[in-house]
Amino acid sequence: MYSSSFPGSPRGTTCQGSRTRIILCGGGVISAAISYYLTVLSKELKKSIEVIIVEKGAIACSSSGKAGGFLALDWCKGLPIDELAQKSFSLHADLAKTLNGAENYGYRRVETLEIYADDELEDGKNIELSENLNWLDQKLISNMTTIGTSSTTAQVDSYRFTTTLVNEAKLQGAKVLQGEVIGFSFDSEKSKND
Ligand SMILES: Cc1cc2nc3c(=O)[nH]c(=O)nc-3n(C[C@H](O)[C@H](O)[C@H](O)COP(=O)(O)OP(=O)(O)OC[C@H]3O[C@@H](n4cnc5c(N)ncnc54)[C@H](O)[C@@H]3O)c2cc1C
């Protein structure tokens, strides 16, 4: 159940015969990725899946349009999500090939550094900087560590990534409705019949 400026808005997730309707609440990167992969799955299974994103503002208007967009292979080591993070890193690489990510959403492999600066340092610690870091003020750097190489870290423009996924899903029939989800209502009789 949601309030919407669109007439005839759908009420929830329903199955009608062989057709499945899936409603995603919010148009951030999570819904964008789900909508994209549902349309891919729909094609693969030759099964009609109606995908609808309900967004109260605009696609990627929140965190997903403002994030740094860092992707890392091994920053979750020791955590329960480590395997997922590794799979996600290689899925991003595959996806960037499929969707021309370099051009469409700035996918690139990067070297990632963690740099500490201290404006009270007199002369710095003379940490050697490579040429592509000559915009940094060497005098202020107190410590610098490489936390990712081009084999283990990458970056996307998170706004363009999110909107690209949604646009691809829309090309395959997904819909975006503007409206605010205000709750869910379940119809047990209807579910039994579907
Ligand atoms: C400054 C910053 C830097 C970050 N850097 C990184 C990074 O480098 N790497 C990384 O992996 N992650 C990073 N993150 C985290 C990442 O951005 C978030 O984890 C991710 O964007 C969350 O996506 P989401 O789809 O869950 O939510 P959101 O992007 O928040 O999307 C939720 C959407 O739902 C809509 N919505 C909310 N309530 C309703 C409702 N009732 N009805 C309809 N619509 C609704 C909102 O308008 C919004 O568009 C960063 C985040 C920030 C803020």
The ligand as a Tripos MOL2 file, in Angstrom:
@<TRIPOS>MOLECULE
LIG
   53    58     1     0     0
SMALL
NO_CHARGES

@<TRIPOS>ATOM
      1 C1         28.9910    9.9280    1.7210 C.3       1 LIG1
      2 C2         28.7860    8.4390    1.4970 C.ar      1 LIG1
      3 C3         29.8300    7.6880    0.9800 C.ar      1 LIG1
      4 C4         29.6700    6.3150    0.7820 C.ar      1 LIG1
      5 N1         30.6840    5.6190    0.2020 N.ar      1 LIG1
      6 C5         30.5280    4.3180   -0.0890 C.ar      1 LIG1
      7 C6         31.5300    3.5940   -0.7890 C.ar      1 LIG1
      8 O1         32.5780    4.1580   -1.1400 O.2       1 LIG1
      9 N2         31.3230    2.2870   -1.0730 N.ar      1 LIG1
     10 C7         30.1600    1.6470   -0.7060 C.ar      1 LIG1
     11 O2         29.9980    0.4470   -1.0050 O.2       1 LIG1
     12 N3         29.1860    2.3120   -0.0180 N.ar      1 LIG1
     13 C8         29.3410    3.6160    0.2840 C.ar      1 LIG1
     14 N4         28.3510    4.2860    0.9380 N.ar      1 LIG1
     15 C9         27.1680    3.5220    1.3660 C.3       1 LIG1
     16 C10        26.1720    3.3390    0.2030 C.3       1 LIG1
     17 O3         25.9830    4.5590   -0.4520 O.3       1 LIG1
     18 C11        24.8260    2.8430    0.7510 C.3       1 LIG1
     19 O4         25.0360    1.6710    1.5150 O.3       1 LIG1
     20 C12        23.8360    2.5290   -0.3660 C.3       1 LIG1
     21 O5         23.7310    3.6190   -1.2710 O.3       1 LIG1
     22 C13        22.4720    2.2260    0.2310 C.3       1 LIG1
     23 O6         21.5920    1.9640   -0.8420 O.3       1 LIG1
     24 P1         20.0550    1.7300   -0.6030 P.3       1 LIG1
     25 O7         19.4480    1.4040   -1.9340 O.co2     1 LIG1
     26 O8         19.8850    0.7280    0.4950 O.co2     1 LIG1
     27 O9         19.4930    3.0590    0.0320 O.3       1 LIG1
     28 P2         19.3540    4.5830   -0.4890 P.3       1 LIG1
     29 O10        20.3840    4.9760   -1.4970 O.co2     1 LIG1
     30 O11        19.2550    5.3820    0.7640 O.co2     1 LIG1
     31 O12        17.9530    4.5540   -1.2330 O.3       1 LIG1
     32 C14        16.7340    4.4650   -0.5560 C.3       1 LIG1
     33 C15        15.6860    5.1440   -1.4220 C.3       1 LIG1
     34 O13        14.4160    4.8820   -0.8690 O.3       1 LIG1
     35 C16        13.6160    6.0440   -0.9570 C.3       1 LIG1
     36 N5         12.5990    5.9000    0.0810 N.ar      1 LIG1
     37 C17        12.7930    5.8890    1.4340 C.ar      1 LIG1
     38 N6         11.6270    5.6710    2.0590 N.ar      1 LIG1
     39 C18        10.6830    5.5410    1.0870 C.ar      1 LIG1
     40 C19         9.2730    5.2890    1.1080 C.ar      1 LIG1
     41 N7          8.6060    5.1410    2.2500 N.pl3     1 LIG1
     42 N8          8.5990    5.2000   -0.0670 N.ar      1 LIG1
     43 C20         9.2670    5.3320   -1.2560 C.ar      1 LIG1
     44 N9         10.6060    5.5830   -1.3280 N.ar      1 LIG1
     45 C21        11.2870    5.6830   -0.1740 C.ar      1 LIG1
     46 C22        14.6030    7.1830   -0.7370 C.3       1 LIG1
     47 O14        14.1010    8.3930   -1.3100 O.3       1 LIG1
     48 C23        15.8530    6.6600   -1.4620 C.3       1 LIG1
     49 O15        15.8990    7.0820   -2.8150 O.3       1 LIG1
     50 C24        28.4490    5.6620    1.1390 C.ar      1 LIG1
     51 C25        27.3910    6.4460    1.6380 C.ar      1 LIG1
     52 C26        27.5350    7.8180    1.8020 C.ar      1 LIG1
     53 C27        26.3590    8.6370    2.3190 C.3       1 LIG1
@<TRIPOS>BOND
     1     1     2 1
     2     2     3 ar
     3     2    52 ar
     4     3     4 ar
     5     4     5 ar
     6     4    50 ar
     7     5     6 ar
     8     6     7 ar
     9     6    13 1
    10     7     8 2
    11     7     9 ar
    12     9    10 ar
    13    10    11 2
    14    10    12 ar
    15    12    13 ar
    16    13    14 ar
    17    14    15 1
    18    14    50 ar
    19    15    16 1
    20    16    17 1
    21    16    18 1
    22    18    19 1
    23    18    20 1
    24    20    21 1
    25    20    22 1
    26    22    23 1
    27    23    24 1
    28    24    25 2
    29    24    26 1
    30    24    27 1
    31    27    28 1
    32    28    29 2
    33    28    30 1
    34    28    31 1
    35    31    32 1
    36    32    33 1
    37    33    34 1
    38    33    48 1
    39    34    35 1
    40    35    36 1
    41    35    46 1
    42    36    37 ar
    43    36    45 ar
    44    37    38 ar
    45    38    39 ar
    46    39    40 ar
    47    39    45 ar
    48    40    41 1
    49    40    42 ar
    50    42    43 ar
    51    43    44 ar
    52    44    45 ar
    53    46    47 1
    54    46    48 1
    55    48    49 1
    56    50    51 ar
    57    51    52 ar
    58    52    53 1
@<TRIPOS>SUBSTRUCTURE
     1 LIG1         1 GROUP 0 **** ****
